[in-house]
């Protein structure tokens, strides 16, 4: 039945997907992956699509880079508060700097 329906569709209008060139396909991929969307106003020329793609990628970097920096600083700050003292009872490490008792077995450090 699918083969019959396939042959009944006119050949001329069957592949109207809009990908007429590789640059248009790359533009579509960038717009999709950056989740910008297509909207009702979008560039129609290749130059406009190239500029829009560069702005989208630059905008993504403007958000991603500071997020990574803040996350790295928070991680580094957390790592400084952990000591390397080992518990005499269970030999566990990684206690807080101001800890008096082992967080695993409860013995005095």
N, C-alpha and C positions, 0 to 999 in steps of 0.2 A: 504494500500500500504506500509506503514511504517513497519507493522508487517511482511509482505512478504519479504521486503528488509532485515529486521533483521534476519530472518531465513536463508537467503541466504548467510550471512557473515559467514566465517569459525569461529568456536568457539575458536580455539587455539590462533589466533593472534588478537582477538578482543580487549582485555584489555591490551594493551601495553602502559600504561601510565607512567611507570618508578617508581612508588611508591611501592617498594618491601619490605620496612620496615618502622617502625615509625621514626627511626632516619633520614632516607632519606627524609621522609615527612617533618620533622621539619627543616632539612637543606633547603629544597625547600622553606618553608614558611619564613625563616629568609632571604634568598637571595632575595625573592620577596619583603618582607616588607621593607628591608633596601635599596631597589632599586639599588643593586649592579649589578644585571644582571647575566647572565650565562656565557657569553663569550665563546671563543674557548678553553681557558685553565682553567680548573676547577679541584679541587681535586676529586679523584676517590675513595679513601679509606675512611672508616668511621672516622678514626683518623684525616685525612686531612680535612674532612668536619666539624668535631667538632672544630678544630683549626681555620678554616676559619670563622665559625660562631661566635666564640668568638672574633676574630679580627673585624668582621663586627659590632658586638654589641658594642665593645669598641670604634671603630671609630665613631659610631653614638653618643655615649656619649661624646666623645671628642669635637664634634661639638655642641651638644645640651646644655651641661652644661655652657660653656662660653657665648653662646647666651642668656641663661636665666639670667646669672649674669649681663651681659651688659644691658639687658632689665630692670631688676629690679633696677639697679643703675640709669638709665635714668628716670624711673618712680618716684623713690624716689626724684631725683633732681627736677623734675617738681612739685612734691607735696610741696616742701619747698618754692617755689616762690608764693604760693597762701596764702592770708591772710584770717582771719576769720572775718574781719570787715563787718558789715552789713550796708546796705544802709538805711538811715533814711526815705526815701520816700517809697521804695517798699520792704524793709527787705531782699533783695537778699544778699547772701554771696558768697564767692569764688572769690573775686577780686584779681588782681595782687597786690603785696606788694607796688609798687610805683604808683598805680592808684589814680587819683584825683577825677574821676567821675565814677558813677555807669555804668557798661557796659550794663545794662538792661534798665534803665529809663533815664540815663543821668544826674541825680542829683549829686550835689557835695557831696563827702564822708566826 
